[in-house]
């Protein structure tokens, strides 16, 4: 029997991580987010800070685009992708859970009874939220949002050949700015 898994993909600052954690708490199931980074670090030997960054960059940037046949062999990011793929698959097989980010929606597309969710919100909501949650930075909140979302989209496209945030790739998309974090949690709990 397949297990019930919720995957949460999200725009930066939309509250997707918070929604995932609160939904898991309400359902009494584990939520995997930073735990994934820890586990990937343990299996790969790479530092957690490196894995956190590598999970949002397509391998090699422009260089990889120009030489997409990977004539020089697999990259560190490719190695980490394989480990990530394996860990996410194992977690889904182990039991019901919520998995935040890391292309889990794609990885589990055929491997689990999986509800694929995308959380988004308008730029003003997200900009205010990242300042409230993460504090001010030298770079403007809007620029931080654009940069982070661009990296996530490129990583997702590189490894899945699908468009990140494209509604057809998900079972449900929720606007956390309009609905609120708590309502998004209620909706996901109700759909589970």
ChimeraX commands (.cxc) that place a marker at each C-alpha (Angstrom):
marker #1 position 0.00,0.00,0.00 radius 0.5
marker #1 position 1.30,3.43,-0.89 radius 0.5
marker #1 position 1.71,6.07,1.79 radius 0.5
marker #1 position 0.07,9.48,1.83 radius 0.5
marker #1 position 2.67,12.21,1.32 radius 0.5
marker #1 position 2.26,15.97,0.92 radius 0.5
marker #1 position 4.99,17.76,-0.98 radius 0.5
marker #1 position 5.26,21.53,-0.61 radius 0.5
marker #1 position 6.94,23.61,-3.29 radius 0.5
marker #1 position 6.94,27.31,-2.61 radius 0.5
marker #1 position 7.96,30.78,-3.60 radius 0.5
marker #1 position 10.48,32.31,-1.24 radius 0.5
marker #1 position 8.72,34.22,1.51 radius 0.5
marker #1 position 5.29,32.69,0.88 radius 0.5
marker #1 position 5.32,30.72,4.13 radius 0.5
marker #1 position 5.46,27.31,2.48 radius 0.5
marker #1 position 7.89,25.91,5.05 radius 0.5
marker #1 position 5.68,27.13,7.91 radius 0.5
marker #1 position 2.56,25.75,6.21 radius 0.5
marker #1 position 4.27,22.38,5.74 radius 0.5
marker #1 position 5.41,22.17,9.37 radius 0.5
marker #1 position 2.03,23.23,10.80 radius 0.5
marker #1 position 0.13,20.86,8.49 radius 0.5
marker #1 position 2.34,17.97,9.59 radius 0.5
marker #1 position 1.80,18.88,13.25 radius 0.5
marker #1 position -1.98,18.96,12.80 radius 0.5
marker #1 position -1.91,15.59,11.02 radius 0.5
marker #1 position 0.51,14.03,13.51 radius 0.5
marker #1 position 3.02,13.08,10.82 radius 0.5
marker #1 position 6.68,14.05,10.31 radius 0.5
marker #1 position 7.73,17.07,8.26 radius 0.5
marker #1 position 11.04,16.88,6.45 radius 0.5
marker #1 position 12.76,20.14,5.53 radius 0.5
marker #1 position 16.08,20.96,7.20 radius 0.5
marker #1 position 16.18,17.28,8.22 radius 0.5
marker #1 position 16.66,16.47,4.53 radius 0.5
marker #1 position 19.73,18.70,4.37 radius 0.5
marker #1 position 21.15,17.03,7.47 radius 0.5
marker #1 position 20.57,13.55,6.04 radius 0.5
marker #1 position 22.04,14.47,2.62 radius 0.5
marker #1 position 25.11,15.89,4.40 radius 0.5
marker #1 position 25.48,12.71,6.43 radius 0.5
marker #1 position 25.31,10.47,3.35 radius 0.5
marker #1 position 27.41,12.66,1.05 radius 0.5
marker #1 position 30.07,14.00,3.38 radius 0.5
marker #1 position 29.43,17.56,2.16 radius 0.5
marker #1 position 28.81,20.42,4.60 radius 0.5
marker #1 position 25.18,21.30,5.31 radius 0.5
marker #1 position 25.79,24.91,4.21 radius 0.5
marker #1 position 27.04,23.67,0.83 radius 0.5
marker #1 position 24.03,21.37,0.39 radius 0.5
marker #1 position 21.61,24.14,1.30 radius 0.5
marker #1 position 23.09,26.38,-1.38 radius 0.5
marker #1 position 23.55,23.61,-3.97 radius 0.5
marker #1 position 19.86,22.75,-3.66 radius 0.5
marker #1 position 18.93,26.04,-5.26 radius 0.5
marker #1 position 21.45,26.32,-8.04 radius 0.5
marker #1 position 21.43,24.54,-11.35 radius 0.5
marker #1 position 24.85,22.92,-11.78 radius 0.5
marker #1 position 27.47,25.18,-13.29 radius 0.5
marker #1 position 25.21,28.13,-14.16 radius 0.5
marker #1 position 25.97,29.45,-17.64 radius 0.5
marker #1 position 28.76,26.95,-18.16 radius 0.5
marker #1 position 26.37,24.03,-17.71 radius 0.5
marker #1 position 23.89,25.64,-20.09 radius 0.5
marker #1 position 26.52,26.07,-22.75 radius 0.5
marker #1 position 27.74,22.49,-22.35 radius 0.5
marker #1 position 24.56,20.70,-21.35 radius 0.5
marker #1 position 25.83,17.30,-22.47 radius 0.5
marker #1 position 27.96,17.20,-19.31 radius 0.5
marker #1 position 31.03,16.23,-21.31 radius 0.5
marker #1 position 33.10,16.71,-18.18 radius 0.5
marker #1 position 31.14,14.19,-16.12 radius 0.5
marker #1 position 28.69,14.55,-13.26 radius 0.5
marker #1 position 28.98,17.56,-10.96 radius 0.5
marker #1 position 28.81,17.66,-7.16 radius 0.5
marker #1 position 25.24,18.86,-7.60 radius 0.5
marker #1 position 24.44,15.77,-9.70 radius 0.5
marker #1 position 25.86,13.56,-6.95 radius 0.5
marker #1 position 23.78,15.39,-4.34 radius 0.5
marker #1 position 20.69,15.05,-6.55 radius 0.5
marker #1 position 21.11,11.27,-6.60 radius 0.5
marker #1 position 21.41,11.13,-2.81 radius 0.5
marker #1 position 18.46,13.50,-2.38 radius 0.5
marker #1 position 16.36,11.39,-4.75 radius 0.5
marker #1 position 17.18,8.24,-2.77 radius 0.5
marker #1 position 16.47,9.82,0.65 radius 0.5
marker #1 position 13.15,11.37,-0.40 radius 0.5
marker #1 position 12.01,8.09,-1.95 radius 0.5
marker #1 position 12.92,6.19,1.25 radius 0.5
marker #1 position 11.10,8.70,3.48 radius 0.5
marker #1 position 7.94,8.38,1.39 radius 0.5
marker #1 position 8.11,4.59,1.54 radius 0.5
marker #1 position 8.64,4.69,5.30 radius 0.5
marker #1 position 5.33,6.35,6.07 radius 0.5
marker #1 position 3.06,9.38,5.74 radius 0.5
marker #1 position 4.87,12.71,5.87 radius 0.5
marker #1 position 5.17,16.25,4.56 radius 0.5
marker #1 position 8.25,17.04,2.49 radius 0.5
marker #1 position 9.18,20.67,1.84 radius 0.5
marker #1 position 11.09,21.60,-1.32 radius 0.5
marker #1 position 13.94,19.69,-2.93 radius 0.5
marker #1 position 11.84,18.72,-5.99 radius 0.5
marker #1 position 10.02,16.11,-3.89 radius 0.5
marker #1 position 6.89,16.58,-6.01 radius 0.5
marker #1 position 8.84,15.43,-9.06 radius 0.5
marker #1 position 10.79,12.70,-7.28 radius 0.5
marker #1 position 7.59,11.16,-5.89 radius 0.5
marker #1 position 5.45,11.66,-8.98 radius 0.5
marker #1 position 5.11,7.87,-9.45 radius 0.5
marker #1 position 6.34,6.53,-6.12 radius 0.5
marker #1 position 3.76,7.48,-3.49 radius 0.5
marker #1 position 0.20,8.56,-2.94 radius 0.5
marker #1 position 1.38,12.12,-3.15 radius 0.5
marker #1 position -0.49,15.43,-2.99 radius 0.5
marker #1 position 1.65,18.02,-4.75 radius 0.5
marker #1 position 1.18,21.57,-3.41 radius 0.5
marker #1 position 2.58,24.91,-4.55 radius 0.5
marker #1 position 2.42,27.91,-2.18 radius 0.5
marker #1 position 2.67,31.41,-3.63 radius 0.5
marker #1 position 1.82,35.00,-2.73 radius 0.5
marker #1 position 2.19,38.46,-4.21 radius 0.5
marker #1 position 5.48,40.34,-3.99 radius 0.5
marker #1 position 4.36,42.79,-1.27 radius 0.5
marker #1 position 3.24,40.01,1.09 radius 0.5
marker #1 position 6.44,38.05,0.55 radius 0.5
marker #1 position 8.72,41.10,0.87 radius 0.5
marker #1 position 7.16,42.06,4.20 radius 0.5
marker #1 position 7.27,38.48,5.42 radius 0.5
marker #1 position 10.98,37.89,4.67 radius 0.5
marker #1 position 11.91,41.08,6.51 radius 0.5
marker #1 position 9.75,40.01,9.48 radius 0.5
marker #1 position 11.11,36.44,9.49 radius 0.5
marker #1 position 14.71,36.82,8.28 radius 0.5
marker #1 position 15.45,40.49,9.02 radius 0.5
marker #1 position 16.79,43.31,6.89 radius 0.5
marker #1 position 19.71,42.73,4.55 radius 0.5
marker #1 position 21.83,44.92,2.35 radius 0.5
marker #1 position 19.94,43.71,-0.70 radius 0.5
marker #1 position 16.33,44.89,-1.05 radius 0.5
marker #1 position 13.61,42.37,-0.10 radius 0.5
marker #1 position 12.20,42.41,-3.64 radius 0.5
marker #1 position 15.62,41.66,-5.14 radius 0.5
marker #1 position 16.17,38.84,-2.62 radius 0.5
marker #1 position 12.81,37.33,-3.61 radius 0.5
marker #1 position 13.52,37.57,-7.33 radius 0.5
marker #1 position 17.01,36.07,-6.98 radius 0.5
marker #1 position 15.89,33.17,-4.78 radius 0.5
marker #1 position 12.87,32.35,-6.96 radius 0.5
marker #1 position 15.02,32.50,-10.10 radius 0.5
marker #1 position 17.51,30.04,-8.58 radius 0.5
marker #1 position 14.74,27.68,-7.47 radius 0.5
marker #1 position 13.14,27.79,-10.91 radius 0.5
marker #1 position 16.46,27.07,-12.66 radius 0.5
marker #1 position 17.27,24.16,-10.34 radius 0.5
marker #1 position 13.80,22.69,-10.78 radius 0.5
marker #1 position 13.95,23.04,-14.56 radius 0.5
marker #1 position 17.44,21.53,-14.73 radius 0.5
marker #1 position 16.58,18.37,-12.79 radius 0.5
marker #1 position 12.92,17.86,-13.72 radius 0.5
marker #1 position 12.64,19.43,-17.18 radius 0.5
marker #1 position 9.42,20.99,-15.88 radius 0.5
marker #1 position 8.44,24.55,-15.07 radius 0.5
marker #1 position 8.55,25.39,-11.36 radius 0.5
marker #1 position 5.32,26.95,-10.12 radius 0.5
marker #1 position 3.38,25.94,-13.25 radius 0.5
marker #1 position -0.12,25.03,-12.00 radius 0.5
marker #1 position -0.36,21.86,-14.13 radius 0.5
marker #1 position 2.54,20.33,-12.18 radius 0.5
marker #1 position 0.64,20.43,-8.88 radius 0.5
marker #1 position -2.65,19.17,-7.49 radius 0.5
marker #1 position -3.31,22.45,-5.71 radius 0.5
marker #1 position -1.80,25.91,-5.56 radius 0.5
marker #1 position -2.57,28.21,-2.64 radius 0.5
marker #1 position -2.09,31.98,-2.35 radius 0.5
marker #1 position -0.91,32.34,1.24 radius 0.5
marker #1 position -1.06,36.13,1.00 radius 0.5
marker #1 position -4.80,36.08,0.28 radius 0.5
marker #1 position -5.77,32.99,2.29 radius 0.5
marker #1 position -3.36,33.37,5.21 radius 0.5
marker #1 position -1.02,30.76,6.62 radius 0.5
marker #1 position -3.60,29.23,8.98 radius 0.5
marker #1 position -6.25,28.84,6.25 radius 0.5
marker #1 position -3.71,27.15,3.95 radius 0.5
marker #1 position -2.96,24.67,6.77 radius 0.5
marker #1 position -6.70,24.04,7.27 radius 0.5
marker #1 position -7.20,23.44,3.53 radius 0.5
marker #1 position -4.31,20.96,3.30 radius 0.5
marker #1 position -5.41,19.15,6.44 radius 0.5
marker #1 position -8.93,18.89,4.99 radius 0.5
marker #1 position -7.64,17.49,1.71 radius 0.5
marker #1 position -5.43,14.91,3.38 radius 0.5
marker link #1:1,2 radius 0.2
marker link #1:2,3 radius 0.2
marker link #1:3,4 radius 0.2
marker link #1:4,5 radius 0.2
marker link #1:5,6 radius 0.2
marker link #1:6,7 radius 0.2
marker link #1:7,8 radius 0.2
marker link #1:8,9 radius 0.2
marker link #1:9,10 radius 0.2
marker link #1:10,11 radius 0.2
marker link #1:11,12 radius 0.2
marker link #1:12,13 radius 0.2
marker link #1:13,14 radius 0.2
marker link #1:14,15 radius 0.2
marker link #1:15,16 radius 0.2
marker link #1:16,17 radius 0.2
marker link #1:17,18 radius 0.2
marker link #1:18,19 radius 0.2
marker link #1:19,20 radius 0.2
marker link #1:20,21 radius 0.2
marker link #1:21,22 radius 0.2
marker link #1:22,23 radius 0.2
marker link #1:23,24 radius 0.2
marker link #1:24,25 radius 0.2
marker link #1:25,26 radius 0.2
marker link #1:26,27 radius 0.2
marker link #1:27,28 radius 0.2
marker link #1:28,29 radius 0.2
marker link #1:29,30 radius 0.2
marker link #1:30,31 radius 0.2
marker link #1:31,32 radius 0.2
marker link #1:32,33 radius 0.2
marker link #1:33,34 radius 0.2
marker link #1:34,35 radius 0.2
marker link #1:35,36 radius 0.2
marker link #1:36,37 radius 0.2
marker link #1:37,38 radius 0.2
marker link #1:38,39 radius 0.2
marker link #1:39,40 radius 0.2
marker link #1:40,41 radius 0.2
marker link #1:41,42 radius 0.2
marker link #1:42,43 radius 0.2
marker link #1:43,44 radius 0.2
marker link #1:44,45 radius 0.2
marker link #1:45,46 radius 0.2
marker link #1:46,47 radius 0.2
marker link #1:47,48 radius 0.2
marker link #1:48,49 radius 0.2
marker link #1:49,50 radius 0.2
marker link #1:50,51 radius 0.2
marker link #1:51,52 radius 0.2
marker link #1:52,53 radius 0.2
marker link #1:53,54 radius 0.2
marker link #1:54,55 radius 0.2
marker link #1:55,56 radius 0.2
marker link #1:56,57 radius 0.2
marker link #1:57,58 radius 0.2
marker link #1:58,59 radius 0.2
marker link #1:59,60 radius 0.2
marker link #1:60,61 radius 0.2
marker link #1:61,62 radius 0.2
marker link #1:62,63 radius 0.2
marker link #1:63,64 radius 0.2
marker link #1:64,65 radius 0.2
marker link #1:65,66 radius 0.2
marker link #1:66,67 radius 0.2
marker link #1:67,68 radius 0.2
marker link #1:68,69 radius 0.2
marker link #1:69,70 radius 0.2
marker link #1:70,71 radius 0.2
marker link #1:71,72 radius 0.2
marker link #1:72,73 radius 0.2
marker link #1:73,74 radius 0.2
marker link #1:74,75 radius 0.2
marker link #1:75,76 radius 0.2
marker link #1:76,77 radius 0.2
marker link #1:77,78 radius 0.2
marker link #1:78,79 radius 0.2
marker link #1:79,80 radius 0.2
marker link #1:80,81 radius 0.2
marker link #1:81,82 radius 0.2
marker link #1:82,83 radius 0.2
marker link #1:83,84 radius 0.2
marker link #1:84,85 radius 0.2
marker link #1:85,86 radius 0.2
marker link #1:86,87 radius 0.2
marker link #1:87,88 radius 0.2
marker link #1:88,89 radius 0.2
marker link #1:89,90 radius 0.2
marker link #1:90,91 radius 0.2
marker link #1:91,92 radius 0.2
marker link #1:92,93 radius 0.2
marker link #1:93,94 radius 0.2
marker link #1:94,95 radius 0.2
marker link #1:95,96 radius 0.2
marker link #1:96,97 radius 0.2
marker link #1:97,98 radius 0.2
marker link #1:98,99 radius 0.2
marker link #1:99,100 radius 0.2
marker link #1:100,101 radius 0.2
marker link #1:101,102 radius 0.2
marker link #1:102,103 radius 0.2
marker link #1:103,104 radius 0.2
marker link #1:104,105 radius 0.2
marker link #1:105,106 radius 0.2
marker link #1:106,107 radius 0.2
marker link #1:107,108 radius 0.2
marker link #1:108,109 radius 0.2
marker link #1:109,110 radius 0.2
marker link #1:110,111 radius 0.2
marker link #1:111,112 radius 0.2
marker link #1:112,113 radius 0.2
marker link #1:113,114 radius 0.2
marker link #1:114,115 radius 0.2
marker link #1:115,116 radius 0.2
marker link #1:116,117 radius 0.2
marker link #1:117,118 radius 0.2
marker link #1:118,119 radius 0.2
marker link #1:119,120 radius 0.2
marker link #1:120,121 radius 0.2
marker link #1:121,122 radius 0.2
marker link #1:122,123 radius 0.2
marker link #1:123,124 radius 0.2
marker link #1:124,125 radius 0.2
marker link #1:125,126 radius 0.2
marker link #1:126,127 radius 0.2
marker link #1:127,128 radius 0.2
marker link #1:128,129 radius 0.2
marker link #1:129,130 radius 0.2
marker link #1:130,131 radius 0.2
marker link #1:131,132 radius 0.2
marker link #1:132,133 radius 0.2
marker link #1:133,134 radius 0.2
marker link #1:134,135 radius 0.2
marker link #1:135,136 radius 0.2
marker link #1:136,137 radius 0.2
marker link #1:137,138 radius 0.2
marker link #1:138,139 radius 0.2
marker link #1:139,140 radius 0.2
marker link #1:140,141 radius 0.2
marker link #1:141,142 radius 0.2
marker link #1:142,143 radius 0.2
marker link #1:143,144 radius 0.2
marker link #1:144,145 radius 0.2
marker link #1:145,146 radius 0.2
marker link #1:146,147 radius 0.2
marker link #1:147,148 radius 0.2
marker link #1:148,149 radius 0.2
marker link #1:149,150 radius 0.2
marker link #1:150,151 radius 0.2
marker link #1:151,152 radius 0.2
marker link #1:152,153 radius 0.2
marker link #1:153,154 radius 0.2
marker link #1:154,155 radius 0.2
marker link #1:155,156 radius 0.2
marker link #1:156,157 radius 0.2
marker link #1:157,158 radius 0.2
marker link #1:158,159 radius 0.2
marker link #1:159,160 radius 0.2
marker link #1:160,161 radius 0.2
marker link #1:161,162 radius 0.2
marker link #1:162,163 radius 0.2
marker link #1:163,164 radius 0.2
marker link #1:164,165 radius 0.2
marker link #1:165,166 radius 0.2
marker link #1:166,167 radius 0.2
marker link #1:167,168 radius 0.2
marker link #1:168,169 radius 0.2
marker link #1:169,170 radius 0.2
marker link #1:170,171 radius 0.2
marker link #1:171,172 radius 0.2
marker link #1:172,173 radius 0.2
marker link #1:173,174 radius 0.2
marker link #1:174,175 radius 0.2
marker link #1:175,176 radius 0.2
marker link #1:176,177 radius 0.2
marker link #1:177,178 radius 0.2
marker link #1:178,179 radius 0.2
marker link #1:179,180 radius 0.2
marker link #1:180,181 radius 0.2
marker link #1:181,182 radius 0.2
marker link #1:182,183 radius 0.2
marker link #1:183,184 radius 0.2
marker link #1:184,185 radius 0.2
marker link #1:185,186 radius 0.2
marker link #1:186,187 radius 0.2
marker link #1:187,188 radius 0.2
marker link #1:188,189 radius 0.2
marker link #1:189,190 radius 0.2
marker link #1:190,191 radius 0.2
marker link #1:191,192 radius 0.2
view
